[in-house]
Amino acid sequence: MKTKTQPRKTRSDKKPVFTKVKSDAKWELGNGNGNIGNTMPWYLHPVKKDSFNKSWLSSYDRACEHIQKLKLKPEQYTLWNLVSKK
């Protein structure tokens, strides 16, 4: 008998989980014209293609607001935070 994997559930009051990255490759694609990582260190990426637009955001709080506004579930996005390469 096959077992189904359960979708992960998150309490509505829980803050979104994010991944810290040191590579600025995703941010270089942001405007193609310089380093957007200096002003927009948060990147919201859709899991399924074309479910919503990719977003570069200025703060974690702004990312939380954006996720709430779009009514996204944790399995629909990944959130990345650009950290310094030091």
QUICORFEN-V807767 format. One record per backbone hydrogen bond with DSSP energy under -1.0 kcal/mol. NH is the residue of the N-H (numbers start at 0). CO is the residue of the C=O. Records with the same first field share a line. If there is no record, write none. Layout:
NH = CO + CO
//
This chain:
13 = 10
18 = 78
20 = 80
27 = 23
28 = 24
31 = 27
38 = 35
39 = 35
41 = 56
42 = 79
43 = 54
44 = 77
46 = 75
50 = 47
54 = 43
56 = 41
62 = 58
63 = 59
64 = 60
65 = 61
66 = 62
67 = 63
68 = 64
69 = 65
71 = 66
75 = 72
77 = 44
79 = 42
80 = 18
81 = 40
82 = 20
//
